Amino acid sequence: MEEQLIRDKEERFGKKFKVVGGEAVPVNDEKKPIDKVKIALKTIRELYPEDRHPDVASNCIKMLKAYLTNLSKDPTNDKFRKINKENKFFKERVAEVQGGTLFLKAVGFVDRATTMEAGSVDPTLLKESLALLE
């Protein structure tokens, strides 16, 4: 009976569950950073298909690629480590696109009051994320 309960919850909610005290509770299954990047990118591509939302996903991906390319070329340059959240193009092409800021956070950017700042960005994760944007 408990196995059926767990399978039912996992199918409905898309999460792993375990039985505690007769109740099925979600397992805190922290994802790897690259998996979070993939989920954010999938969200962008699936919610904004080109036939219904022309150029939304492609413009967002181009902006994300530009941010990561600049950061990977010169990771110590403050100009590439901070993104002004008030910037018109950031707002329109990344912030307003569901999954855009999630992608940046997954790569290692930290959401501040007026900026998105690159925290401790893993060079391997940065390289893998750039490859996914191709």
N, C-alpha and C positions, 0 to 999 in steps of 0.2 A: 504494500500500500504506500509506504514512504517513497519507494522508488518511482511509482506512478506520479505522486505528488511533485516530486522533484522534476521529472521529465515534463510534466504539464507546465510548471512555472518557467522552466528554461525555454520551452517552446513559445510561451506567451510573451515573455519579457526579454528574451535574447541574452540572458545572464546565467551564470552558474549559481546554483543554489545548493544548500546543505540543510539537513534536518537538525534542528536544535529544539529540544523539549517538545517534540511533536509538531513543530512549525517549520515550514520551509523558509529559510532566510537567505538573502543574497550573500554570496562569498565575495569578500573584498579582493577582487582580482585586478590589481594595478597593472595597466598595460605598459609595454615598453614605449619609449619616446617615438621610435619609428612607426609603431602601430598607431599612435595618436596622430602622427603626420598623415599616414595613409587614410585614416578615418576622416580627417578634416578635408583632405583632397577629394575623397569620394563624395563627401557631403556637397562640396562646391560643384562637382561635375554632375551629380545626380539631381540637385535641386534647380540647376540653371542650364538645362539642355539648350543647345544652340537654336533649335527650331521654335522654342517658346520664349526664350530670353536671349536674343542675339547678342553676342559679344560679352555678356556678363561674366561667364566663367573664364573665357579666354583672356579678358582684360585683367581679371583678378589674378589669374595664374601668371600672366606677364609681369604684373607688379611684384608678386611674391618672388618670382625668379630674379627680378632686378635687385630686390632687397638682399636676397641670399647671395647672389653673384658678387655684389659690391662688398658684402660682409666677408665672404670667403677670400676675396682678393686682398683686402686690407682690414683684418679683424681688430686692429688696435685703433683705427681711425674713428673718433667719436661721431663724425658725420654719418658713417655707415652703421653705427651701433644704436642710433636713435632714430625713431620715425615719429614725426610730428603728427599727432592724431587729428589736429585741426586742418591739416593739409587737404585741400579740395579733392585731389586725386586719391589720396588714401581713404578718405571718407566714402567717396563714390565707388571706388573699385575694390576696396578690401573690407573696410569696416561694415558697410551695408550689405555685404555678401555673407550669407550664413556659412561659416566654416573658415572665413578669411583670417580673422584674428585668432581663431582656434589653431589654425596652422602655424601662425607665428609663435604662439605660446608653446606649442608642441616642439618647435625647433629650439626654443630656449629664450624667447623674448618675454619680458615681464611688463605687464600692463600697469603703467603709472598714470597719474592724473592727466597729463597732457601729451605724454609720449608712450611709445612702445620701445623699451630698451633691451638690447641684447644682454642677457645675464651671462651665465657660464654656458656658452654655446660649444657643444662637442663638435670638433672638426669632422669627425666621421659621420655624425648625424647630419651635419650641414651638407656634406658631399652626397649622402644618400637621398636627402630631401631634394636637393637640386636635380638629381637624376630622375626622381619621380615627377618633377615638373616638366621634363622634356617631352 
